[in-house]
Amino acid sequence: MAYLGEEIRKLGFGLMRLPMKGEVIDVEQTKEMVDRFLEAGFTYFDTAWAYAGSEDAIRQALVERYPRDSFQLATKNAAWINCKTREEAIVQFDTSLKQTGAGYFDFYLLHNLGESRTRFFDDYDMWSFVQEKKKEGLIRHVGFSFHSTPEELEEILKAHPETEFVQLQINYGDWENPAVQSRACYETARRYGKPVIIMEPVKGGMLANPPQTVAEIFKKAEPESSCASWAVRFAASLEGIITVLSGMSNVEQMKDNLSYMKDFTRLSQDQQKTLDEARKALAQIPLIPCTSCNYCAKVCPGNIGISGTFTAMNYLTLYRDEAAAKHQEGWLVGGHGKKKAAECIRCGKCEQACPQHIRIREELERAAAALA
């Protein structure tokens, strides 16, 4: 399916989680992964200024070893990271050009719009900057990545109809998740006629190792297929998709992805039924029934990151991944200027405001112990 004048196959190589050798990226293994990816007919690579070492690694593994017209390279500008002026934000673009050695970017994204981050791109008028670079031929296609509500996504798309595409977190686990709202964000982008690049189709690797009840459903349906393959194929089966990014970290993950995406066909009705069954099984796992309405936050005198803490705890329950749960807590609580669960003074005002009748104090106490 062609979009934006390009023919891009449905699997993209996400370069955020490249293989490591100690504290540095394993460039030699990355080269082998790049070689396998291109040999299979795939061409889309996704990096970012904010991915430590990634732009430099892909210069060595890809740009210096293959003709420039044989691949598409995307990178991103994070104006909200330590930028106090427009000039500092613009430097990120120049740095990315230098680090990748790419000469130009096929896709350039304003990185991680949503909530308080969007204002940096507005204040520094990065929207006009990327259009200038497009006119100069240094960018071919302009879009943005997004992590927030469908309502906010609609506001941005209304304000910037020049946007050519949107990159969204979409996976079957978050399809109806009130904290992520994958489906609603996807439908908003499509309603505005924007093709979508999908990120986190395997939810940072969590859906590669889902709860046992979910894994058993997949194994019964297709014993030879990995759980990760179901997640990626779900995303790639949606309409209006440019590509699905998979953040592969080793050659084995690359081999697995290529095995089912090289000759990709959309999921059949029976396969969709299997996914629906898996999603229902995932939904039956007892979670904190928080919808992130944040009524509790409006009355909390201690500025505790209640909904963010509960999202992290639900990650822990679903995927048994303590590191990922703590990462979620760090982003959704500390990263949003909130305090941790351990600092709750147990006043109970939050419970009076909660429409889901959650025993918030008890859950925060449990979270403080589990995420310590």
KAWONOR-V138359 format. One record per pair of residues at least 24 apart in sequence whose ideal C-beta (glycine too) atoms are under 10 Angstrom apart, sorted by sequence separation. I is the first residue (numbers start at 1). J is the second residue. D is the distance in Angstrom with one decimal. If there is no record, write none. Layout:
BEGIN
I/J/D  I/J/D
END
This chain:
BEGIN
13/37/5.3  30/54/9.4  34/58/7.9  38/62/8.3  51/75/8.8  75/99/8.8  140/164/9.3  141/165/6.5  143/167/6.4  144/168/10.0  145/169/8.6  165/189/8.4  166/190/9.4  202/226/9.8  207/231/4.2  208/232/9.6  232/256/9.3  236/260/9.6  287/311/9.7  288/312/10.0  290/314/7.7  305/329/7.8  308/332/2.9  309/333/5.9  340/364/9.1  341/365/7.3  344/368/7.7  12/37/9.4  13/38/9.3  37/62/9.2  50/75/9.5  51/76/8.5  75/100/6.6  105/130/9.8  108/133/7.2  202/227/8.6  206/231/9.1  207/232/9.0  228/253/7.7  232/257/6.6  236/261/7.1  288/313/5.9  289/314/9.5  307/332/7.5  308/333/4.4  341/366/8.4  342/367/8.6  343/368/8.6  11/37/8.0  25/51/9.6  27/53/9.3  31/57/9.3  34/60/9.7  35/61/8.7  43/69/9.9  45/71/6.1  46/72/9.1  47/73/7.2  48/74/8.4  49/75/6.3  50/76/7.0  108/134/8.0  118/144/9.1  163/189/9.5  166/192/8.5  168/194/9.7  170/196/7.3  174/200/7.8  177/203/9.7  202/228/5.2  205/231/9.8  287/313/8.2  288/314/5.9  307/333/9.2  308/334/8.8  341/367/4.4  342/368/4.1  25/52/8.6  30/57/5.6  34/61/4.8  35/62/9.5  38/65/9.6  43/70/6.9  44/71/7.5  45/72/7.0  46/73/8.2  47/74/7.1  48/75/5.6  49/76/6.3  50/77/9.0  51/78/9.9  73/100/6.5  75/102/8.1  170/197/9.5  171/198/8.1  173/200/9.5  174/201/9.8  201/228/8.7  202/229/9.4  207/234/9.2  226/253/9.5  229/256/6.9  233/260/6.6  237/264/8.7  239/266/9.3  287/314/4.6  305/332/6.3  306/333/8.9  308/335/8.4  340/367/8.5  341/368/4.2  342/369/8.8  24/52/9.6  25/53/4.8  30/58/7.6  33/61/7.8  34/62/5.1  38/66/6.8  43/71/4.7  44/72/4.9  45/73/5.2  46/74/4.7  47/75/5.0  48/76/4.0  49/77/6.3  50/78/4.7  105/133/8.5  118/146/9.1  134/162/9.3  153/181/9.2  166/194/4.9  168/196/5.6  170/198/4.7  171/199/9.2  173/201/9.8  202/230/9.4  203/231/7.3  228/256/6.5  229/257/7.8  232/260/7.5  233/261/7.9  236/264/6.0  237/265/8.8  238/266/8.8  286/314/9.8  287/315/9.7  305/333/3.3  308/336/6.5  313/341/8.9  340/368/7.1  341/369/8.9  11/40/8.3  13/42/7.0  18/47/9.2  24/53/6.6  25/54/7.2  27/56/8.8  31/60/7.6  32/61/8.8  33/62/10.0  34/63/10.0  42/71/8.9  43/72/5.5  44/73/8.3  45/74/6.9  46/75/7.9  47/76/7.8  48/77/8.4  49/78/6.1  73/102/5.1  76/105/9.5  104/133/8.8  105/134/9.7  117/146/9.7  127/156/9.9  131/160/9.9  149/178/10.0  163/192/8.5  165/194/5.8  166/195/7.9  167/196/7.3  168/197/7.6  169/198/7.9  170/199/7.7  171/200/5.9  172/201/8.6  173/202/9.1  174/203/6.7  202/231/4.6  228/257/7.5  232/261/6.7  236/265/9.5  237/266/4.2  238/267/9.9  285/314/8.8  288/317/8.2  304/333/8.2  305/334/7.6  307/336/9.8  309/338/8.4  312/341/9.3  341/370/9.2  342/371/8.8  11/41/9.4  12/42/7.4  13/43/9.1  14/44/9.5  15/45/6.2  16/46/7.9  23/53/9.5  27/57/5.5  30/60/7.9  31/61/4.5  35/65/8.4  42/72/10.0  43/73/9.4  44/74/7.2  45/75/9.2  46/76/8.4  48/78/7.1  49/79/10.0  50/80/9.9  73/103/9.5  75/105/5.7  80/110/9.8  81/111/8.5  104/134/9.8  108/138/8.3  109/139/9.9  114/144/9.5  117/147/8.6  118/148/8.2  134/164/9.4  149/179/10.0  151/181/9.5  154/184/9.9  164/194/7.4  165/195/5.0  166/196/5.7  167/197/4.2  168/198/6.5  169/199/5.5  170/200/7.4  171/201/5.0  172/202/9.9  173/203/5.4  201/231/5.3  202/232/6.5  226/256/5.5  229/259/7.8  230/260/9.4  236/266/7.6  237/267/4.6  287/317/5.9  305/335/9.1  308/338/6.3  309/339/9.8  341/371/7.2  342/372/7.4  9/40/8.6  11/42/5.2  12/43/8.7  13/44/6.8  14/45/8.4  15/46/6.0  16/47/7.7  25/56/8.0  26/57/8.6  27/58/9.4  30/61/4.3  31/62/8.3  34/65/7.6  35/66/9.2  50/81/6.1  71/102/9.3  73/104/8.6  74/105/6.6  75/106/9.6  76/107/9.1  77/108/7.2  78/109/9.6  79/110/7.2  80/111/8.2  81/112/9.1  89/120/7.1  108/139/4.3  113/144/5.0  114/145/9.1  117/148/8.6  131/162/6.7  149/180/9.6  150/181/5.7  153/184/8.6  154/185/9.5  157/188/7.3  161/192/7.9  163/194/6.5  164/195/7.8  165/196/6.9  166/197/7.4  167/198/7.6  168/199/6.9  169/200/4.4  170/201/6.6  171/202/6.7  172/203/9.0  200/231/9.5  201/232/5.1  225/256/9.5  226/257/9.1  229/260/4.7  233/264/7.2  236/267/8.7  237/268/9.5  286/317/7.3  287/318/7.2  305/336/6.4  307/338/9.1  309/340/7.4  310/341/9.3  340/371/7.8  341/372/9.3  9/41/6.0  10/42/8.5  11/43/9.7  12/44/3.9  13/45/5.0  14/46/5.0  15/47/4.2  16/48/7.1  24/56/10.0  25/57/4.4  27/59/9.7  28/60/9.4  29/61/9.1  30/62/8.5  34/66/7.9  38/70/7.1  49/81/8.4  73/105/5.9  74/106/6.4  75/107/8.0  76/108/7.4  77/109/7.2  78/110/8.4  79/111/7.9  80/112/7.4  89/121/8.1  104/136/8.9  107/139/8.1  108/140/8.1  109/141/9.3  110/142/8.1  112/144/8.4  113/145/7.0  114/146/5.6  115/147/8.2  127/159/8.5  130/162/9.2  148/180/9.6  149/181/6.4  150/182/9.7  153/185/5.5  156/188/9.9  157/189/7.3  161/193/9.3  165/197/6.1  167/199/5.6  168/200/8.8  169/201/8.7  171/203/5.0  201/233/9.0  202/234/9.9  228/260/9.2  229/261/8.3  232/264/9.0  233/265/8.9  234/266/9.9  285/317/6.4  305/337/8.5  306/338/8.1  308/340/9.7  309/341/4.9  340/372/9.2  9/42/5.2  11/44/7.7  12/45/7.1  13/46/6.9  14/47/8.5  15/48/7.9  18/51/8.3  20/53/9.3  24/57/8.8  25/58/9.4  27/60/5.2  28/61/8.6  38/71/6.9  68/101/9.6  72/105/8.9  73/106/5.6  74/107/3.6  75/108/6.5  76/109/4.3  77/110/5.7  78/111/4.2  79/112/9.8  80/113/9.0  93/126/9.2  104/137/6.2  105/138/7.0  106/139/8.3  107/140/7.1  108/141/7.3  109/142/7.8  110/143/7.8  111/144/7.4  112/145/5.6  113/146/5.0  114/147/5.0  115/148/5.5  127/160/5.9  130/163/9.8  147/180/8.1  148/181/8.9  150/183/8.9  151/184/8.9  152/185/9.4  153/186/9.7  161/194/9.6  167/200/10.0  170/203/9.9  171/204/9.5  173/206/7.3  174/207/9.5  201/234/7.3  202/235/8.8  226/259/8.6  233/266/8.0  234/267/6.7  285/318/6.0  303/336/10.0  305/338/2.9  306/339/9.9  308/341/9.7  309/342/10.0  8/42/8.5  9/43/7.0  10/44/9.2  12/46/5.6  13/47/9.3  14/48/9.7  16/50/9.0  17/51/8.9  27/61/5.9  31/65/7.2  37/71/9.1  68/102/7.1  72/106/3.9  73/107/7.6  74/108/7.1  75/109/7.4  76/110/7.2  77/111/5.7  78/112/6.4  79/113/9.8  86/120/9.5  89/123/9.3  90/124/7.9  92/126/9.5  103/137/9.4  104/138/4.9  105/139/5.3  106/140/4.9  107/141/5.0  108/142/5.8  109/143/5.3  110/144/4.1  111/145/5.6  112/146/7.4  113/147/7.8  114/148/2.8  115/149/8.8  118/152/7.5  122/156/9.5  128/162/9.8  150/184/4.0  151/185/9.8  154/188/5.3  157/191/8.7  158/192/8.0  169/203/8.2  173/207/5.7  198/232/9.0  201/235/4.0  225/259/9.1  226/260/8.1  233/267/5.6  237/271/8.5  303/337/7.5  304/338/6.4  305/339/6.5  333/367/9.8  8/43/6.5  9/44/7.6  16/51/5.0  18/53/7.7  25/60/9.2  26/61/9.9  68/103/6.2  71/106/8.1  72/107/6.5  73/108/9.6  74/109/6.5  76/111/3.6  77/112/9.9  80/115/9.6  89/124/4.8  103/138/8.1  104/139/6.8  105/140/7.0  106/141/6.5  107/142/8.1  108/143/7.8  109/144/5.4  110/145/7.6  111/146/9.6  112/147/5.8  113/148/7.2  114/149/7.6  121/156/9.2  127/162/7.6  149/184/8.0  150/185/4.9  153/188/5.0  154/189/9.2  157/192/4.5  169/204/9.6  171/206/8.8  172/207/7.2  200/235/9.0  201/236/7.8  224/259/9.5  225/260/6.9  237/272/7.9  303/338/5.8  304/339/5.2  305/340/7.0  306/341/8.0  309/344/9.4  7/43/8.7  8/44/5.3  15/51/6.3  16/52/9.6  18/54/6.3  25/61/9.0  63/99/9.9  68/104/8.2  75/111/8.8  76/112/7.8  80/116/7.6  81/117/9.1  84/120/9.8  88/124/8.5  89/125/9.5  90/126/8.0  93/129/7.6  97/133/9.6  102/138/9.6  104/140/6.8  105/141/8.5  107/143/6.6  108/144/9.5  109/145/5.2  110/146/9.2  111/147/10.0  112/148/9.1  127/163/8.7  149/185/7.8  150/186/8.8  152/188/9.6  153/189/6.8  156/192/9.8  157/193/9.2  171/207/6.1  198/234/9.7  199/235/9.3  224/260/9.7  282/318/6.9  302/338/9.4  303/339/5.3  304/340/7.5  305/341/7.8  6/43/8.7  14/51/9.3  17/54/9.2  34/71/8.8  63/100/6.0  64/101/6.7  69/106/10.0  80/117/4.2  83/120/6.5  86/123/7.9  87/124/8.7  89/126/6.0  93/130/8.2  105/142/9.5  109/146/9.5  115/152/7.5  118/155/8.7  122/159/8.5  148/185/8.3  150/187/7.4  151/188/8.4  154/191/8.2  157/194/6.7  173/210/7.7  198/235/4.6  230/267/8.6  234/271/8.9  302/339/6.0  304/341/6.6  6/44/8.7  15/53/9.7  16/54/6.7  19/57/9.6  62/100/8.7  63/101/4.9  68/106/9.7  79/117/8.1  80/118/8.4  85/123/9.7  86/124/3.9  114/152/5.9  118/156/6.7  122/160/9.7  147/185/9.1  150/188/4.5  154/192/7.5  172/210/9.6  198/236/7.7  222/260/9.8  233/271/7.6  234/272/8.5  237/275/9.2  300/338/9.1  304/342/9.3  305/343/9.6  306/344/8.4  329/367/8.0  333/371/9.2  15/54/4.6  18/57/6.0  59/98/9.2  62/101/9.7  63/102/5.4  78/117/8.3  79/118/9.7  80/119/8.2  81/120/8.8  85/124/7.4  86/125/6.7  90/129/6.1  113/152/8.2  114/153/7.9  121/160/9.4  146/185/7.0  149/188/9.3  150/189/8.9  153/192/8.7  196/235/9.5  297/336/9.9  300/339/9.1  304/343/6.3  14/54/9.6  15/55/8.3  18/58/8.4  55/95/8.0  59/99/6.4  62/102/8.8  63/103/8.5  79/119/9.5  80/120/4.3  83/123/9.7  84/124/9.8  86/126/7.7  89/129/7.9  93/133/6.8  113/153/8.4  198/238/7.6  292/332/9.3  303/343/8.6  304/344/5.2  55/96/5.9  58/99/8.8  59/100/5.1  60/101/9.0  79/120/4.2  80/121/7.8  83/124/7.1  97/138/7.2  118/159/9.6  150/191/9.6  153/194/9.6  173/214/8.9  205/246/9.8  230/271/8.1  234/275/5.7  297/338/8.0  302/343/5.9  304/345/8.7  329/370/9.8  330/371/9.5  15/57/7.3  49/91/9.5  50/92/8.5  55/97/9.3  56/98/9.5  57/99/9.3  58/100/6.3  59/101/4.5  78/120/8.7  79/121/5.3  114/156/8.5  146/188/9.7  172/214/9.6  196/238/7.5  202/244/9.6  205/247/7.7  233/275/8.7  302/344/6.2  325/367/9.3  329/371/5.3  15/58/5.7  18/61/8.7  49/92/4.7  55/98/8.7  56/99/5.1  57/100/9.7  58/101/9.2  59/102/7.6  77/120/9.9  78/121/9.6  79/122/9.5  83/126/9.7  86/129/7.7  90/133/9.4  113/156/6.2  146/189/8.6  196/239/9.2  198/241/6.1  201/244/5.2  202/245/9.9  204/247/7.5  205/248/9.9  302/345/5.5  328/371/9.2  48/92/9.5  49/93/8.1  55/99/3.8  56/100/7.9  58/102/8.5  77/121/8.1  79/123/8.5  80/124/9.7  94/138/10.0  195/239/9.6  196/240/5.8  197/241/7.5  198/242/8.4  200/244/9.9  201/245/7.2  202/246/6.7  205/249/8.0  230/274/7.7  231/275/9.1  234/278/9.4  300/344/8.4  301/345/7.3  302/346/9.6  306/350/6.1  326/370/9.5  13/58/8.9  54/99/8.7  55/100/4.8  56/101/9.1  79/124/5.5  93/138/8.0  195/240/5.2  196/241/5.6  197/242/4.9  198/243/7.4  199/244/8.5  200/245/8.0  201/246/6.5  202/247/7.9  208/253/8.3  230/275/6.4  234/279/9.3  300/345/9.3  302/347/7.9  325/370/7.7  326/371/5.7  15/61/9.2  49/95/6.2  53/99/9.2  54/100/9.3  55/101/9.0  93/139/8.7  110/156/9.5  194/240/8.0  195/241/7.0  196/242/6.7  197/243/5.8  198/244/4.5  199/245/5.0  200/246/9.5  201/247/9.3  202/248/9.8  225/271/9.6  301/347/6.5  304/350/7.8  325/371/6.3  326/372/9.3  15/62/9.2  49/96/5.1  55/102/8.8  77/124/9.8  79/126/5.5  113/160/9.9  193/240/8.7  195/242/5.0  196/243/9.4  197/244/7.9  198/245/6.4  199/246/9.4  200/247/8.1  231/278/9.6  300/347/8.2  302/349/9.7  48/96/8.2  190/238/8.9  194/242/9.9  195/243/9.6  196/244/9.5  197/245/6.6  198/246/9.5  199/247/8.2  205/253/8.8  208/256/8.9  230/278/7.2  299/347/9.1  301/349/7.0  302/350/9.5  306/354/8.8  310/358/7.8  322/370/8.1  13/62/9.0  47/96/8.2  77/126/6.5  186/235/9.7  190/239/7.3  221/270/7.9  222/271/8.1  299/348/9.9  300/349/6.6  301/350/9.7  322/371/8.0  49/99/7.9  79/129/9.5  110/160/9.3  144/194/10.0  190/240/5.3  221/271/7.4  299/349/4.5  300/350/5.5  310/360/8.5  313/363/7.1  49/100/9.7  143/194/7.8  189/240/7.9  190/241/9.9  202/253/9.5  227/278/8.9  298/349/9.5  299/350/6.3  309/360/9.5  313/364/9.4  316/367/8.7  47/99/8.9  77/129/8.6  143/195/8.8  145/197/8.1  147/199/9.2  186/238/6.9  221/273/8.9  222/274/7.9  298/350/9.3  299/351/9.7  306/358/8.9  47/100/7.1  77/130/7.7  110/163/9.0  113/166/9.2  143/196/9.4  146/199/9.6  147/200/9.4  182/235/9.4  186/239/9.5  221/274/4.4  296/349/8.0  297/350/8.1  299/352/7.4  300/353/8.7  307/360/10.0  310/363/6.5  313/366/7.3  317/370/9.5  109/163/10.0  113/167/9.8  141/195/9.8  143/197/7.5  145/199/6.8  186/240/8.4  220/274/8.4  221/275/9.2  296/350/3.8  299/353/4.8  306/360/6.2  309/363/8.0  310/364/8.6  313/367/5.0  316/370/6.2  45/100/9.6  47/102/9.6  112/167/9.4  183/238/9.7  186/241/9.3  202/257/9.5  295/350/8.3  296/351/7.9  298/353/6.8  299/354/9.6  309/364/6.5  312/367/7.2  316/371/7.6  109/165/8.5  111/167/9.1  218/274/6.9  221/277/8.5  296/352/9.2  297/353/8.9  304/360/9.0  45/102/9.6  107/164/8.6  109/166/9.1  110/167/10.0  217/274/6.4  218/275/8.7  220/277/9.5  221/278/8.9  295/352/9.6  296/353/5.4  306/363/8.5  309/366/9.8  310/367/7.4  313/370/6.6  13/71/9.3  15/73/9.5  47/105/9.7  107/165/7.4  109/167/6.0  172/230/7.6  173/231/7.8  217/275/8.8  295/353/4.5  296/354/5.5  306/364/6.9  309/367/4.9  312/370/8.9  313/371/7.4  15/74/9.3  172/231/6.2  175/234/8.4  217/276/9.9  218/277/9.3  294/353/9.5  295/354/6.4  296/355/9.6  305/364/9.8  309/368/8.6  312/371/6.3  12/72/8.6  14/74/9.7  15/75/9.2  51/111/10.0  107/167/8.8  171/231/5.7  175/235/9.9  217/277/5.3  218/278/6.3  293/353/9.2  295/355/6.5  296/356/9.6  300/360/9.2  304/364/6.9  45/106/9.1  46/107/7.9  48/109/7.9  50/111/6.5  171/232/9.0  172/233/9.8  173/234/9.6  217/278/4.7  293/354/8.4  295/356/9.4  306/367/9.3  309/370/9.9  12/74/8.1  44/106/8.2  45/107/9.7  49/111/7.6  50/112/8.4  172/234/4.7  216/278/9.3  217/279/9.6  293/355/6.5  296/358/8.4  305/367/10.0  309/371/7.5  43/106/9.3  44/107/8.2  46/109/8.7  48/111/6.0  171/234/7.1  172/235/8.0  214/277/9.0  215/278/8.7  217/280/9.1  291/354/9.7  293/356/8.0  8/72/6.4  48/112/9.1  75/139/9.8  170/234/8.6  171/235/6.4  214/278/4.9  217/281/6.0  290/354/8.4  291/355/7.9  296/360/6.2  7/72/10.0  170/235/5.5  213/278/8.6  214/279/8.4  216/281/8.5  217/282/9.6  289/354/9.6  291/356/6.4  6/72/6.5  74/140/9.9  214/280/9.5  215/281/9.5  290/356/6.5  73/140/10.0  74/141/8.6  76/143/9.6  77/144/9.3  78/145/9.6  168/235/10.0  211/278/9.7  213/280/9.9  214/281/5.1  289/356/4.9  291/358/9.8  4/72/9.9  72/140/8.4  76/144/8.5  170/238/7.2  210/278/7.6  213/281/4.6  214/282/5.4  288/356/8.7  289/357/8.6  290/358/6.3  72/141/9.0  74/143/8.8  76/145/6.4  212/281/9.6  213/282/8.0  289/358/6.4  211/281/7.5  214/284/9.8  288/358/6.3  290/360/8.9  74/145/9.7  114/185/9.9  170/241/8.8  207/278/9.5  210/281/8.8  211/282/6.9  213/284/7.6  214/285/8.6  288/359/9.4  210/282/7.0  213/285/7.5  288/360/9.0  171/244/9.8  211/284/9.6  290/363/8.5  170/244/8.4  211/285/5.9  165/240/9.7  167/242/8.9  207/282/9.2  210/285/9.8  288/363/5.6  166/242/9.7  167/243/9.8  165/242/6.1  164/242/9.8  167/245/7.9  288/366/9.2  288/367/8.8  109/197/8.5  107/197/7.7  74/165/9.9  76/167/8.6  74/167/8.5  12/107/9.8  48/145/8.6  8/106/9.2  8/107/9.6  46/145/9.5  143/242/9.3  6/106/7.3  175/275/9.4  6/107/9.0  141/242/9.3  4/106/9.0  4/107/8.4  172/275/5.8  176/279/7.8  172/276/9.0  175/279/6.9  214/318/9.0  173/278/9.2  177/282/9.8  172/278/7.1  173/279/7.6  176/282/10.0  177/283/9.7  211/317/8.7  172/279/5.6  175/282/9.9  176/283/7.9  211/318/6.2  210/318/7.6  211/319/7.5  212/320/9.8  173/282/6.1  206/315/7.3  210/319/7.1  211/320/7.8  172/282/8.0  173/283/9.6  177/287/10.0  209/319/7.0  210/320/9.7  178/289/9.4  179/290/7.7  181/292/9.2  204/315/9.3  207/318/9.6  208/319/9.7  209/320/8.0  178/290/7.8  179/291/8.0  180/292/9.2  203/315/8.9  206/318/7.3  207/319/8.1  209/321/8.0  178/291/4.3  179/292/4.8  206/319/4.1  177/291/9.9  178/292/5.6  205/319/8.8  206/320/9.1  177/292/9.3  178/293/8.4  203/318/9.2  204/319/9.0  206/321/6.1  203/319/7.7  205/321/8.1  204/321/8.5  203/321/9.9  206/324/6.3  205/324/8.0  206/325/10.0  204/324/6.1  46/167/8.3  203/324/8.7  74/197/7.9  204/327/8.3  204/328/9.4  179/307/7.3  178/307/9.5  179/308/8.7  179/310/8.5  180/311/8.8  179/311/4.9  178/311/9.5  6/140/8.3  177/311/8.8  5/140/8.4  6/141/8.0  107/242/8.5  179/314/8.1  4/140/7.9  5/141/8.4  107/243/9.7  179/315/9.9  4/141/5.1  177/314/8.8  3/141/9.1  4/143/9.2  149/292/9.2  173/318/7.5  173/319/8.8  179/328/9.5  46/197/7.7  44/197/8.5  46/199/7.9  179/332/8.3  12/167/10.0  4/164/6.0  3/164/8.9  4/165/6.8  3/165/7.5  74/242/10.0  74/243/9.4  72/242/9.6  72/243/8.8  74/245/9.0  16/199/8.9  16/200/9.9  147/331/9.3  12/197/7.1  14/199/6.9  12/198/8.4  14/200/8.8  8/195/10.0  12/199/8.9  14/201/9.3  17/204/8.1  10/198/9.3  14/202/10.0  16/204/9.3  17/205/7.9  8/197/9.3  12/201/9.9  11/201/9.8  4/195/7.0  3/195/4.6  3/196/9.5  1/195/9.1  3/197/9.5  51/247/9.8  46/243/8.5  44/242/7.9  44/243/4.8  46/245/5.2  43/243/9.1  44/244/9.4  45/245/9.4  46/246/9.7  42/243/8.5  44/245/7.9  46/247/8.7  37/248/8.5  36/248/9.9  40/254/9.0  33/248/6.4  36/251/7.2  40/255/9.8  42/257/9.1  33/249/9.1  42/258/7.8  33/250/7.8  37/254/6.5  40/257/9.1  41/258/9.4  30/248/9.7  32/250/9.7  33/251/5.9  36/254/5.4  40/258/4.8  30/249/10.0  32/251/5.8  35/254/9.7  36/255/7.2  39/258/8.8  40/259/9.5  42/261/7.7  29/249/9.3  30/250/9.9  33/253/8.5  34/254/9.1  37/257/8.7  41/261/9.8  42/262/8.2  115/335/10.0  116/336/8.1  11/232/7.4  29/250/6.9  30/251/9.7  33/254/4.7  36/257/9.7  37/258/7.3  40/261/8.0  41/262/7.0  115/336/7.5  116/337/8.8  10/232/8.7  29/251/6.4  32/254/8.2  33/255/9.3  36/258/6.5  40/262/5.0  41/263/9.8  10/233/9.2  26/249/9.6  39/262/9.9  40/263/9.8  26/250/8.8  10/235/8.7  11/236/7.4  29/254/9.6  33/258/9.9  10/236/4.4  9/236/9.6  10/237/9.1  14/243/9.9  16/245/8.7  17/246/9.5  18/247/8.4  19/248/8.5  20/249/8.0  12/242/8.1  13/243/9.4  14/244/9.3  15/245/9.0  17/247/4.1  18/248/8.2  19/249/5.5  20/250/9.6  10/241/6.7  12/243/3.9  14/245/3.9  16/247/5.0  17/248/7.3  18/249/6.7  19/250/5.2  10/242/8.6  11/243/6.6  12/244/6.3  13/245/7.5  14/246/5.8  15/247/7.6  16/248/9.9  17/249/4.6  18/250/9.3  19/251/8.0  8/241/9.6  10/243/5.8  11/244/6.1  12/245/4.3  13/246/7.1  14/247/3.8  15/248/8.9  16/249/9.4  17/250/9.5  8/242/5.8  9/243/7.1  10/244/5.7  11/245/8.3  12/246/7.1  13/247/8.5  14/248/7.1  19/253/9.3  8/243/5.2  9/244/9.8  11/246/6.4  12/247/9.8  13/248/6.5  14/249/9.8  19/254/9.8  6/242/8.0  17/253/9.2  3/240/8.2  6/243/9.7  11/248/9.6  1/239/9.0  3/241/8.5  4/242/7.3  1/240/8.6  3/242/4.9  1/241/7.8  2/242/9.7  3/243/9.0  1/242/8.4  13/254/8.1  1/243/9.9  11/254/9.9  13/257/8.9  11/257/6.0  11/258/7.6  11/260/9.3  11/261/4.2  10/261/6.4  11/262/8.4  9/261/7.7  9/262/8.7  11/264/7.5  10/264/5.3  9/264/7.7  10/266/9.6
END
